[in-house]
Amino acid sequence: MSDLPPATVLEIQTMHHCYRAVLLGGSEALLSGHPEFCPEPVQVAISGSTWGGSMLKLQFVGRGMHLEFRHPQYPMPIVTSPIQEIRDNPSLPTVELDSRARGAHS
């Protein structure tokens, strides 16, 4: 993820949900796509990916692996079902990204 510029949009298809991550820089992203944890975009910290054990590949999103992220309203990291596909979509216009980022802090 550190090689990707801010405003990059990733669609992350797991076994059960399709997440949309708008990268904000570093490990921060606006994440949506889960009916309970992020039905609307919420600012999270993407820790990285794991094969299901305790070893974590930091700031990495990998096919076949489980995405791990930290949500501001949950004390424990959230781990997804296995990632099936990752798509890099065109970046959002700056105006749209700015308005979403402000809404995430409310």
N, C-alpha and C positions, 0 to 999 in steps of 0.2 A: 504494500500500500504506500510505502514511503516514496516510491518512484512515480506515483500518480499525483497530478496536480489537484489543488482544491477545485471544487465544482465538478469533478469527475462523477458521473453517475454510473453505478453498478447495479445491475439486476442480478440477484443471487437466488437461484431456484434451488430450494432444498426438497427433500422428499415430501414435505407437507405444505410448504408455503413459498411464495415468491416475494422476496424482500427487495426493497429499493433503497440503496445507500447513496446519499449525496455526500461526498467527501468534503470535509471542512478544513483539513490540514492535520498533520500528525495522526493520531488514532481517532480523532473526533469525526462523527458523521451524523447526518440526519437519517434515521432509519425508519422505514414503515413496511407494512406487509404482514404483520402478525395480528390476528384479531384480538388478542388479550394484551400483549406487551407493547405493541406499536401499531394500532390501527391507523393512526395519523402520524406524520413525521415527528420524531422525538430525538433530541440530541443524545447520543450514546458515545461511549468509548469502545471501539472495536479492539479487543485484546489480541485476537488472532484466530488461528484454527488449530484443532486437535483431532487426533484419530479416535478419540473417545476415552483416552486415559488421562493421566495427569500431565503429560508433556504437551506444551503449547508452543506452536510456531508463531512468534510475535508478529503483529501487524501484517499477517498473511491471510489471504482468502484462497483456499484450495479445494478443487473438485474432489469429491469423495471424503472430505474432512467435515468436521462440525465447526460452524462459526461460533465463536464465543465473544459476547459483548457485555458491557456493564451499563445498566439502565439506571437513571437517577432515582427511581422510586423503588428499586429492589436491592436488597443488601448483597445477594449472591449473584455471581455471573450467570447470564442466561446462555445456554448452549442449544444450538439448533439441531435438527435432524441432519443427516448427511447432505452436503451440497452436491447437486446433480449437474448444474450448469451455471456459468458466470458470464454475463454479457456486459460489455462496456458500451454505454449509451453516450450520445453527444452530451456535452456539458450543458447545464442550465444557464440561461442568461443571468448576468450578475444581479439584475434587479429582482428576479424571481428568487434567487438564492438568498439575497439579503433579507427579503421579507419573510422567508421561511425560517431563517436563523433567528430573527427577532421573535417570531411566534413561538419557537421552541423554548425560549427562556421565560415565557410568561407563567 
